[in-house]
Amino acid sequence: MCSNCRRASTISKNKLKVLPHPKDWEERLSAAFLFCQSKPATGLALNNTLEGVGTSSKLKRSDRTRSLALTGLQVHRDTMTSQGEPQEGLSTLTKVTGPSSWSRVSCPCCVSSRIEPLVLIQLAENVQPITKQWIMSMISAPVKAGGAQLLVHPGEDMKGDMIVVAAPRCTLLRVTEDLGLCKTYQDGNMMAFSFEDRHNFCNIDNMQQFLTLAERQYIVKHELDSMRAMEDQRIPGIPAPKGKLKARESILQKLEKAGVIRNITPLHDQKLLSALGKQWYSHKSLWGQPLDSIHAYFGGTIAYYFSFLDFYTLSLFPPAILGLFITFFLPSANFSNGNKTESKPTLLKQHDGQPSVSSYMVQAVFSMLWSTVFMELWKRRSAALSYHWGTFKLAEQFQEPRPGFHGELSTNPVTGRLEPLFPEWKRRVRIGLVSVPVVGVFLGLVVMGMAGFYFFERLVSGWHKASGSHFTVVLLYLPSIAHILYTNVLGNIYRNVALKLTEAENHREESSFDYHHTTKVLVFTFFNNFAVLFHIAFFKEDLPLLRKRLSSLLIVTQVVNQFTEVVVPFLVDRFLTSADRNLKKDDPEVDHLQAQGSLPAFPGLFAEYIELLVQFGYLSLFSCVYPLTAPLLLLNNLTEIRTDAYKLCKLFNKPFSAPVANMGVWQPAFEVLSFISVMSNCWLLLLSPHVKELTEEAGLSSSKVLVIAVIVEHVLIMVKMILAFMIPDEPDWVRIKREQIEYHSMQALKKQRIMLSCVDDKLPSKA
């Protein structure tokens, strides 16, 4: 604590009422600072903004640029002022006045001569200055007044359409503790951050080193989402009912629905981005990614995706080598139809271009074991990353509700905070009676589309065989085209319906909302991608058709992906120049900020994960009928890593990325596919012509063959479960570190309770 804080606390201690049961002495200090503010309830702290609106709007661009330079809007990535230098920063900041200045901070510890712009808020062009003034006042207002307690800058002037947001030191530290992030303690180990014990953490005086850029920007977004109206009121400059706010309603969500806020974007650091690009997609080596740099700049969600993509691509080498060996070096695996013999069936005999029983068995058993080992090793890697990145002790269930959450205003029995509450049984009723039936209806529509495709395909084939005209040749493509259009339209409709269903379920946490929304879309996507393959394999029992269909899907997907992932981004970046390409370093900072806001929004990682999941399904479920599946996927992913990185850095706005401890819902999705692969490969092996021929020669009835297949399937499932049990989900060193943190947290809690009891004993009793 700096000397100013101690002095402020000493001066005002006689003027403050005794706090009932204070959690710690920091509350007393915060109360002292709030007491000394001239407007503690509103937290405006903007200097002469209303008086300067008229004059500032008349400034020329050069004058505005000079004004911005004077007030320090230029992006600074230097070290923020530590606790030990408040005097110099205070004198610098108090000289800055007028509409183009940053808002003041309420705590001298947070005063800094250099402020780091983190987030850009873009407003609608017709927003009135009084509305912008109110938004800025709420962003800078204290949390107890419903604000975000952040720093704001009006951009060019109060009539401009942007607001730049930064974060003071105390807000960053407070939210770090609320999120449950772990940071490096003075002994070198990771510990759950505690604001009370902050002086014992490394780099606590340097926010750029203590928190990553992605974490600082997410904290700003988190606080903006947490802004709530403390009572019923109307937003200035917005007519009712759009501008009417109810008590505890999300201010940010209301402004977005009213069209006042167009976009909220985390700002790029061009130096860091350029350095990251050189390490990531510009270097010549085909392997290795700077995962720590990715996590520091783009956040945990992005880093986990690229870490999984990197690990998955590396894991494709063993099945790719096996697939090439089976295809080109085993005579029995030759897919040509010209090597038939007249001898009796043996394990190495070819049958109509099919792989022999040995090839089927090797590929099928390997796919089952590989999928299990892959997922278990990934879980170990994920646990190590969560410890290394300090996200394995997240406590989101105690956070503020997400902006779209609504319910009856009451006291949360867990946190004691006043917030909307929604009964869990009502949510379960909505899921069971509304969401599940609607999802089932759409899955039925997928089946109807597939049945219609086969029906019209047979119908058109019959017409073609009967007439043989050129017109019927064209008609042969009509069922496929119609089916593709049908599935695409149905998929677009379903995605909107899934979003509406998830919103109606009214989930409190953002992670729960994402989990249920992703699950709905995931089930439909899985069904839509694999239903035809399962139908061909287990209903039509046509393995040659299955192999042709799978090979065509892989080849076409490879071509399409290479075009969309490589050619399209190159053309977009080459000819459709981005907004900031023609800007120079000495151009006004406002132009650079507007250029960043003009880029398209990042579409998210949903499509990327879906692509990997479909790949994993092709490999683990059906690769025994087409061993070249893994080599084709490996070639695709080697370019996928670079192209995804290039698009993220060059073509889109930087996304917000929440701290996460794993891949979320995607990890169990891959595990489900790994489990299904056992059943799929067993039945594909049973349906192979070679096995059928061997069972007929052995005189086994169909019922006995079915029993044997079920027994083999259960044995392989048991082997898979034993293998998963033998491989721990986290390394021993991570488990030990986690248990140490839990132990130290319990000890710290006991110590804190003892100290609070001592403080309560010393407080004067009420009369």
URUR-V794531 format. One line per field, one symbol per residue. ss: DSSP state (a for helix, b for strand, c for the rest). phi: phi as a letter, one per 20 degrees, with the letter a starting at -180 (. if undefined). psi: psi as a letter, one per 30 degrees, with the letter a starting at -180 (. if undefined). A space follows every 10 residues. Layout:
ss = ???
phi = ???
psi = ???
This chain:
ss = ccaaaaaaaa aacccccccc ccccaaaaaa aaaaaacccc ccccccccaa aaaaaacccc aaaaaaaaaa accccccccc ccaaaaaaaa aaaacccccc cccccccaaa ccccccccbb bbbcccccaa aaaaaaaaaa ccaaaccccc bbbccccccc cbbbbbccaa aaaaaaaaac cbbbbccccb bbcccccaaa bcccccaaaa ccaaaaaaaa aaaaaccbcc ccbbcccccc cccbbccccb aaaaaaaccc bbbbbbccca aaaaaaaaaa cccccccccc aaaaaaaaca aaaaaaaaaa aaaaaaaaaa aaaaaaaacc aaaccccccc cccccccccc bccbccaaaa aaaaaaaaaa aaaaaaaaaa aaaaaaaacc cccccaaacc cccccccbbb bccccccbbb bccaaaaaaa aaaaaaaaaa aaaaaaaaaa aaaaaaaaaa aaaaaaacca aaaaaccaaa aaaaaaaaaa aaaaaaaaaa aaaaacccca aaaaaaaaaa aaaaaaaaaa aaaaaaaacc ccaaaaaaaa aaaaaaaaaa aaaaaaaaaa aaaacccccc ccccccccaa aaaaaaaacc cccccaaaaa aaaaaaaaaa aaaaacccaa aaaaaaaaaa aaaaaaaaaa cccccccccc ccccaaaaaa aaaaaaaaaa aaaaaaacaa aaaaaaaccc caaaaaaaaa aaaaaaaaaa aaaaaacccc caaaaaaaaa aaaaaaaaaa aaaaaaaaaa aaccccc
phi = .fffffffff fefeeeffff lffaffffff ffffffffcf femfldelff fefffffeff gfffffffff enfgfddeff feffcfffff fffffecnfd dfffdecgfe fbfcdefdcd deeffeffgf fffffffffe ffffenedld eccfnfafef dbcdcccfff fgfffgfffm fdcfefenee cffcffdffe eflfecffef cfgfffffff fffffefcff bfbcffncff efeedefmff ffffffffmf deaccfefdf fffffffffe defefecncf ffffffednf ffffffffff fffffffgff fffffffdde gfefefedde cefffcfdee clmeffgffg ffffffffff fffgffffff ffffffffem cecfcffdef ffgefcrefb effeemeebf ccffffffff ffecffffff ffffffffff ffffffffff ffffffdmef ffffffefff ffffffffff ffffffffff fffffmefef ffffffffff ffffffffed fffffffdde ldfgffffff ffffffffff ffffedffgf fffedefffe fefdfefgff fffffffeff fffndfffff ffffgffgfe ecffebfeff gfffffffef ffffffffed dcffefcffc daemffffff ffffffffff ffffffefgf ffffffffme ffffffffff ffffffffff ffffffdffb ffffffffff ffffffffff ffffffffff fefffff
psi = kleeeeeeee egfffklkkk ikelfeeeee eeeeefkfif efhdhkjhee fgeeeeffkl eeeeeeeeee fhfkjkglkl kaffhfeeee eeeffjllfg lllllfkfff kkfkkjkekk jkllfgklee eeeeeeeeef llefggafhl klkgbeaffl glkkklklee eeeeeeeefg kklklfgflk kkkkeegffg kkgffjffee kleeeeeeee eeeeffkkkf lklkkkfjll fegkklkgkk eeeeeeefge kekjkkkkje eeeeeeeefd fflfkflkki eeeeeeefle eeeeefeeee eeeeffeefe eeeeeeeffj efgkglgghk lfllklfgkl jhgllleeee eeeeeeeeee eeeeeeeeee eeeeeeeegh gghkiffglk llefklakja kkfefgljlk kkkeeeeeee eefeeeeeee eeeeeeeeee eeeeefeeee eeeeeeeglf efeefffeee eeeeeeeeee eeeeeeeeee eeeffikeke eeeeeeeeee eeeeeeeeef eeeeeeefef hieeeeeeee eeeeeeeeee eeeefeeeee eefeeiklfg eglleglkee eeeeeeffll kkflgeeeee eeeeeeeeef egfffifgee eeeeeefefe eeeeeeeefe fllklkjkkl fafbfeefee eeeeeffeee eeeeeefkee eeeeeeefgk leeeeeeeee eeeeeeeeee eeeeefjlfk leeeeeeeee eeeeeeeeee eeeeeeeeee efkklk.
